[in-house]
Amino acid sequence: GWCPLSPAGAQTTQLLVEPPWTPAVRWDRVTLTCQGSGTAGATTWYKDGQRWWQQGRDHFTVTESGTYECDRPGTGRSPSVRVLNDWLVLQVPAQALLEGDTVTLRCRS
């Protein structure tokens, strides 16, 4: 299932990652999806802080490592998602975690 990297708000833009682990790793064929109640079909994408793409697409499969954000008119810019291409990565579930929660860690190589 899809998991936001931060708690969803009623009037915020969220960037969802599949598979739902963070940091994401490029070799997992990561799909990013921009969600929000803002204007549909008018998504602007940012990579490493720079405007990267504006084709109205709400989702795509990542082919380059970097830090991604999306913007939907009316609800603003999403929190960022890091996609790494490192040879060893420690991952946690891409969901809001609270102190005291039991969490599964994945060491990937």
N, C-alpha and C positions, 0 to 999 in steps of 0.2 A: 504494500500500500504506500501511498504518498505520505510524507511526513514533512511538515514545515520545520525550518531550523529555529524558529522562535514562535512563541504562542501567537496564534492568529488573532488579530484584532478586527473589529467590525469594519473599520475604515482604513485598513492598511493593505499594502501590497506584500505578498509573500512569494518567496522563491522556493519551490519544492524540488527535492532531489530524489532521484531513483537510480540505483538502489539507495535506500534511506540510511546512509552512513556518512559520518563526517570525521575528518575531511574526506571528500570524495576522491577517488583515484581514477585517472583517465582510462586506465586499462579495464575498468568495469563497464565501459560503454555507458557513461553517465548521461541521463536525460534531465534537463532542467525545464521546469514549467513555471511560468509566471501567473500568479492568481491574484485577483483583487476585484473589488466592486467598481473599479474605475472603468474608463472607456475600453471596451473590448476591441481587439484588432488594431490597437494603437500602441503596442508595447515597444519601448525603447530599451535596448540592451547595452550594458556597460561591461567592459573587460579591463581589469587592472586600472579602474578609475576613469577610463576614457570611453566616450561614446563609441560604440563598436558596431552597432547594427540597428537599423530601424526598418523593419519590413512588416511589422504588425504580427509577426509570428509569436505565439504564446509558449511554444516549447521547441526544443531542439536537442540533438545529441552532441555532446561536447567532443571536440577533436583536438583542443589545445588546453594545456594546463594554464591556470590563472585564477583570478578572483572575479567572480561574476555578480552582477546586480541587474535588476530590471526595474523599469518605471512604467506605471500605468497612470495616464492622466486622471486626476480626481482622487487617487489614493497614494500617489507618490512613489518614491524609490523603496525597493525591498532591502532587507538585510542582505549581506554578502554571503556568497558560497565559494569556498576555496576548492579547486580541483587540482590535485597534485599528480606528478608523474614520478614521484620518488620511488626508490627501490625497496624501502621499508617504511610502513605507515601504521600507526596505532589509531584505530577508529573506534568511535562511540556511536550509538544510535542517533540519527538526525531528528531529535525531538527535544522538547523542553525537559530538562532534568532538574530535580530539586535535591537539596542536601538530604541524605538518608535513603535516597532511592537505590535500589539494586540495579546495577547496570552491567551489561555484557560488553566487554572490550574485545576487539579483533586486532590481532597483529598480522598484517598482510605483507607479503613479499613476492 
